[in-house]
């Protein structure tokens, strides 16, 4: 038992070590939509259920979900991807904001955001509707803007990390976000990234990238070997080999179903579905009943090893070839409900296992696996440790229906490590703050700090604070005292006393601690807290934040978060004033605010926490 506890602590140390690690994610971002319905009868027009929609959930999907998982696990995630200027794109931006992902996506007018809509009844997926055509290629301007965003995001991450080279994750799911010029740029600029992870439906498109790790599914690995193999090789004894057509095979499946019969696909067939997605005729790979072969998309993997040979054995036997064909240091062949097989330079295969779950529970589990594997390798964890953490991250996300996200606290809890190490009250005094922060630091938790008047708490404040909390493990909110607010805002403010303002903030789930300060500037508190992340609301760059030089000198980073349009304390007070007037336009009764109207601040100085 002591040995197991020590092993869990060792794994938890790796999880702590990757906090704040800079990661740039690029690729096919999409929106996952889940519609939950009830059905208790069939319609009269056809033998189909009548569905009553009860609940709808939107989540980031594809590369966007990988970014969300990186952020949830404690990394500093930046997403670069083309996103449509449409409703789905707006929802995807909201998902990224809530998760604390640095959204550097590039709007592509006229090119829709890919969406996967699933309709469920009783947690059973009845149908999936996909929208977003991969044939809608990025135009020249779109490619140029995407390359600019890539270069800028790389330097932004490097600067935020004090010059440290960031990690790169490439998510290529065949939906058109990574055309040839973008792939060429990434290959040419490989040296700008310390660790590179690649998850691609077609690994052959990425020759020359030299990734640190690739994470193909069994079907993707099979297709790569078939394309790279040339003519059929003879076997001797129990040696495994591939049989394949002479020409290039059609694009194959992105999903694996064991036991489903594969369709007949010739080398010259043209797939009827989107590139990289399953089609009815060729989108399945099957394991034969005798355990001797796996077929699909014109590829057959045979073995003479005898009864009981499974996909893991087949994958293990080809790890060296997969490393050679991809140029990767590490290959992790994922086997969905059967876990994964991982191989590195030492040639020693490592097998991890998973618990079978309904398919509706496992959507996005591969994104959690990729995020944890990447963060662990970027933190210089040994390969066996990285493989363990990646499998654990994927496994603990599949407990319910929906798009999988693994959170750092959940991962630490699965390792038996406490995640709530303090019992301090939400409202604290300045003299208590040093001890509280020291306790959190000792537990390896990152601290986010923000300040403001928070006079009339509104939706904009709540969204701002939720985004701030997602940037670390602990959110401390410093609130201006009543005297400080009067000096900053005028004699008619605050509307609410500091006791009320602090109590409302402390009641928010996203706020860990609230402290009141008397000064006009929070500089003294920043000196005491030494935050990992200092957050201000507004649409101006971090360089214009007055506290930025101090925060950076103390080793922290500065973030500015956009505010909700038309949601500000000044706007709310102005509406209250207007409603206090009678229809003739005269005040209904004397108002302390009647002659105290302040001009609205310019958009470049307006802050969420006003």
N, C-alpha and C positions, 0 to 999 in steps of 0.2 A: 504493500500500500504506500509506504514511504517513497519507493521508487517511482510509482505512478504520479504521486503528488509533485515530486521533483521534476518529472518530465512535463507535467502541465505548467508548472511555473516557468520552465525553460521556454516552452512555446509561447506563453503569455509575454515573456520578455521580448520576443521577436515582434509580437503585435504592438507592444508599447514603442519599440524602436522605430517603427515606420510612421509614427505620428507626424503629420505635416510634410511628408515626403512629396515633392512636386511631381505630378503625373499629367502628361498631356495625352488626351484621348482623341483620336481622329477616325472618322469613318461614317458608316451608315447609321444615322440616328432616326428613330421612328417613335411613334406614339402607340402604346398598348392601351386598348380600351376594353374594359370588362363590363358586360351587361348581365346582371343577375335577374332572372325572371322566375315566376311561378307558373305552373301549368297543371290544370286539373281536368282538362277535356280536350277532345280533338275538334278541329274545325269541320264544318260540313262540306267545304269545297274539296278537301283532300284529306288523306290519313296523316295529318300533321298536327302537332300540338298547338293549342292557342296559348300564347305567352303573355303574361302581364308583367311589365317591367317594374322591378322593385328598387333597384339600386344600380348606379353606374359609377365606375372608377376609371380614372385615367392614370397612366404611369409611363415613365420613360422606358423606351425599349431599344434594343440593339446597342449601338455604341453609347447612346445616352444612358442606358441602364448600367453599362460598365462604368461610366463616369459616376453615376449615382452610388454604385457599390464602392468605388474607390473613396469617395467622400465619406460614405457611411462608415467605412472601415478606418477612417482617420487620416487618409491621404489628402493632399491638396490637389483637387481634380479640376482640370480645365478641358472643356469640350470644344473642339473645332469640327464643324460639320455643316453641310448645306441643309437648310430648313426652309420649307415653303412659307410664303407670306399669307398664311391662311389660319383658320380657326384651330386646326390641329397643331400648327406651329406655335400659336399663342399658348395652347395648353401645355405643349412640351416645354416652352420657356418657363411656365409656372412650375412645372415639375422640377426643373433644374434649379430654380430659385429656392424652392422649399428644401431641396437636398443640400444646398450650399455649394453647388457646382459653379465654377466660374464659367459663365455662359459666353463663349466667344463664337457662337454659331453665326453663319452667314446667310442672310435672307436671300431666297431665290424666287423672285416673283414669276409666276407662271409655271413653276415646278412644284407640285403638291408635296406636302410632308407625307412620307409613308405612314400608313396606319394599319394596325392589325386589330380588328374588332371581333371579339369573341362573345357569343351569346350562350348563356348557361342556364340550365334549369336543374335545381338540386345538385349543384356543383359538377354537373355533367356538361361538358362542352357540346352543344348541339351543332354549331356551325361557326366558321371563322370567315370573315370577309376582309380581304386585303385590298387596300387602295394605295395608289402611288406607283406609277409605271417606271420600272428601271430603264426603259428605253428612252425616257426623257433625260437625255444627257445634259450635263452642265454646258452652257455656252462659254465662249471664250472669256467674257467678262466674269462669269461665275467662277471659272478656274483661277483667273488672276486674283480675284478677291479671296478665294479660299487659300491660295498660296501665301498671300499677304497675311491673312489671319494666322496661318501656321507659323510663319516666321515671327510675327509679333508676339504670339502666345508663348512661343519657345523662349524668347528673350524676357518676357514678363515673368515667367516662372523662374528663370535663372536669376533674375534680379531679386525676386521675392525670397529666393532660397539662398541669398548671399553669395551668388556666383556658382552654386552647385549645378552641375548638369542635370536636367530633368530626365524623367523616365518617359518613354513613348509607348503607347498602346495603339495598335492599328486594328480596327474592326471592319473587315471587308466582307460584307454579306451579299455582294452582287447587286446592290440597288443603285449603283451609279454615282456614289459619293466620292469614289477614288478612281477617277479616270487615269489614263496613262501618264499625263504630265504631272499629276499629283504623286503617283507612285514613283516616277523618276526623281522628283524633288526629294522625297523621303529617302530614297536609296542614296542620292548624292549627298544628303545632309545627315547621314547616319551618325557621323562623328559628334554631332551636337547633343546626342542623347547617351546617357550612361548605360541604361538598360532599355531594351526594346522587346516588347511582346507582340506577337502576331496571331490573330484569330481570323482566318480567311476561309471562305468556302472553296476557293481555288488557289491553293498555295503556289501553283506554278506561275502565277502572275507576279510573284514577289521574289523572283530570283535576284540575288545581289544585295538584298536587305541585310543579310547576316544577323537575324534576330537572336536575342538572348534565349527566348523561349517561344515555341509555337504550340498551340492547343487545338489540333484538329480533332474532329469527331472520327470515329472508325471509318465512316463512309468517305470523309474527306481525305483521310490518310490512304485509303485503298485507291481512290481515284488518282492521287498524286503518284503512287507507285506504278499504277497502270500506265500512266502517261510517260513516266520516266524509264520504263523497263525495256523498250525495244521489242525484240522478238522473245517468244516464250523460251525460258531456260529449262534444260533438263534437270531432273532432281536425282539425288542419290540418297537412298535410305529415307530418313524422316525429314529431309530438307523441305522447307516451305517454298513455294514458288507462285508466281502470278501468271495467269493466262489472260490475254487481252487481244482485241482486234488490232490489225496493223495500223489503221488510221487513228486519229484523235477521237476520243469518245465524247459523247454529248455531255453537257453539264449535268452533274449528278445531284443527289439528294442532300438536303441539309439536315434531315432528320432520319433517325434509325428506328425501324420496327422489326424486331426479331420474330421470324415465323411467317411473315407476309410474303406471298409469292412475288418475285420480281417480274416485271414485264419484259418483253423482248425488245431490246433497243439495239438497232444497228449503228455502226459508226457514223453513217451519213444521215441519221435521223435528226430532225430539228426539234428541240424541246418546245412544248406548247405553253409552258408557264414561264414565269420570270426566271432570269438566270439565278442559279443558286437555290431555287425553291423546288420542292418535290412536285412532280407532275403525276397524274394517275398511272401512266404507263411505266415510268422508269424511276419513280421517286422512292423506292424502297430497296433495302438490302436484306437478304434473308439468310439464315443459317439453316443448313439442311438437317434433317432429322438424325442422320448418322454422325453429325458433328464433324464432317470431313471437308466441307466447303462453305464459302460465303460468296454469294453472287449478287450482282446488281450493276446497272449502268454498263453492261458489256464487260464487266470485270469478274473474274472468278479466282478466289484464293483457295488453293488446294493444299492438303497435307496428308502425309502417310503416317502421321503420328498415332493414329488409332482412335478408339472411342473416347468421347468426352472432351475432345479439343474444342475450345471456345474462342471467342473473340479476343480475350485477354492474352491467350497463348499466341494467337496469330499476330497480335500487335507487338508483343514482346519480341518475337522473332525478327521483326523488321525495324526495330527502333534505330539501329545503326544506319540502315539505308535511309530512313526518314531524316535523320540528322544530316546525312550527306547531301540529300536532295534539297533540303531547306536551308542548309548552312547554319542551323540553329545549334546553340550549345545544349539546349534542353528540349526534348519533345515530350509532350503530355497528350497521349491519345485518350480522349474522353469516351466512356462507354455508357453514357446516360445512367440508367438505374444500376449498372454493374460497376460503377466507380470509374477508375482511370488506371492507365499504365504509363509510367513516367521513366524516361531514360536520359542520362547525361553522359558526359565525356568518359566516365569510368566504365561504361558499358554494363553497369549493373541495373537491371530493370527493377522498378519499385511498383508494387500494386497497392491501390487503395480501393476501398469498398464503400458502397452506399446502400441505403435502405430503399427498396422499391416503394414508389408512391404513385398516386394517380397522375396522369399526364398534366392535368390542370394545376397541380401543385409545383411542377418542375419548370415552368416557363421562366427563363432568365437565370436558372441555377448555374448555367455555364458562365454567365457574366460574373456571378459572385466568385466562381472558381478562378476565372481569369484575373479578377481584381486582386484576390488574396495571393495567388501565385506570383503575380507581378510585384506587389508590394513586398512580399517576403524576399524575393530574389534581389530587388532593388536595395533592400536593407542588408544584403550580404548574408542572408540565412543559408545554411547548408541545404542542398537539394532535398534530402529526406524530410527536413523540417518544412520547407516550402510546400512539398507535396501533401504533407499531413494537414497543414493549415488550409490549403486550397480545398481539399476534400471536405474538411470540417465546415468551412464557410459555405460550401454548396449544400451540404447535407442539412445544416440547421435552418436553411431558408425554406425548406419544402414542406412545412407543416400545414399550410393552408393554400387555398386557391388564390392565384394572383401572380403578378410579376415579382420574382424573388429579389430581395435586397438583404444583404447580411450587414448588420450593424456591429460596430466594434464592441459595444457592451454585451451584445448577444454572444459574440465569439469568446470574449473573456469569461462570460458566465458559463459557457460550455466547457471551458478549461478549468472551471472551479475557482475562478478568481473573483473577488468582490469588486463590484462596480460602483457601489454607493458607499464610499469610505467615510463619509462624515454625516453627522446628525445636527449640523448647525442650522439655526433658524434662517428663514429667507431674509428678514430684515436684520441687518447687522450694523454695528457702529464701526467707525473708522479704525478704532483701536483693536477691534477683533479681526480686521481684514488680513493683517499680516499672518496671523496664525492659521487662518482658514486657507489662504493661498499656499502657505508652506505645506500644509497637509495634503492638498491636492497635488502639488508639485512632487512630493515624495511618492505619491501613488502613480506618477507618470502621466497625469492628466493635463491637457492643454487648457489655457485660460483665455476667454474672449471678454473684452471690456468695451462698454459703450457708455455714453453719458448724454443727458439732455434734460429739458424741463418736464416733458411728458405731462403737460398741463391738463389737456382734455384728451384722455386716452381714446383712440379711435382705431379703425381697421388698419390704417396705414402703419401705426405704431406696432400693432400685433404682427403684421406680416414682416415688418422690418426686424423685429426682435426674434421671430422664428428663423429668419434667414441668418441672423447673427449667431444664434445658438447652434446652428448646423455647422458653423466654422470651427467648432472645438468641442471640448467636453464640459465646460463650465462657463456660464454667462453671468457676469457681474454687471449690474446696471447702476451707475452713479446718477443721482437725481439732484438737481439744483435746489437749494433751500429757497424758502419764500423770498427772503431778502435778496438772494442772488438773482432770482427770476425778475424781481422788480427792477433791479439795476440793468438787467439785460433787455427786458421786454417793455418796461414802462410801468407807471403807477397802477394801471388797471389790471395787471397780471401779478400773480397767477389767479386763475378763476377758482382753482381747487387748492386747498392747503397741502403742504408736503406730506402730512400724515395720510391724507386720502390718496394722493398720487402714489406714494410708496406702497400702500396696502394693495392697490389695484395691480401694480406691476408685480408685486410679490405673489399675487394669486395666479399669474400666468404660468402655465406648465413649462414654458421655454426659458423662464428666468430662474436662475438658481439663487442669487443673492442681490439685495438692493441695499445701497448705502447712500446716505445724504451727505452732500458737501456744501460748505458755506461760501467758498471762494467762487470767483467768476470763471476760473479755469480749473479743469480737473488735473492739472499737471502734477500736483502733490500726490494724488491718488495713483496716477500712472506710474510715478516713481516707486510707490509702495508695492503696487500689484505687479509691475513689469509684465504686462500682458503679452501672450503669444500673438494675439490678433487684436488690434484696436479698430473699432467699427464706427463709422459715421454715416448718417443718411444724407443722400444728395446725389446729383447727377454730375458732379465735378470730379476731376481726377484726384487720386490720393495725395498727390504732391501739394495740392492747395489746402489740405487739412492743417490747421495751425499746429496741432500736436504731433504731426508726422515726424519731424526731425527728432523729437524726444523719444518717440516710440521706437524708431529705427536705431537710435543710439543704444537703447536698452535691449536690442536684439529681437524686437517684434516686427510684425508687418502691419500695414494700414490698408483697410478695405473701405470703400464707399459703396453703399447699397442704394439702388434706385427706390424712389418712393411711389406710392400708389397715386396716380393723377387725381386731382380734386379732393384729396384726403389730407387735410392739414388742420392744425389747431386754429390758425388764423381764419381759414375758410369756414370752419364750423362756427366760430364766434361771429363772423360776419353774417351768416345765415340767421343766427339767433337775434342779432340786431335787427335784421330786416323783418323778421317775424314779429318783433316787438312793436312795429309801427301799425297804426290803424289804416283803413283803406284810403284815407286822404293823403297818406304819406307822412303824417306827423307822428311823433312818438306817442304811444298810448300813455306813458307815464315817464317821469324823469329817469334817465338812465345814466349810470356812471360812465358808460362807454360813448355817450352821444358825441362828445367833442374830442375823443381820444383815438380816432381812427388812424391807424398806422399804415403807411404804404406797404404793399406786399413786397417781400424780398424778391430780388431777381431770381430767375431759374437757376443761375449758376451758384447762388448762395443759399437757396432754400434747403432746409434739412428736414428729414422725416421726424426727428425728435423735437421739433419746435414747440 
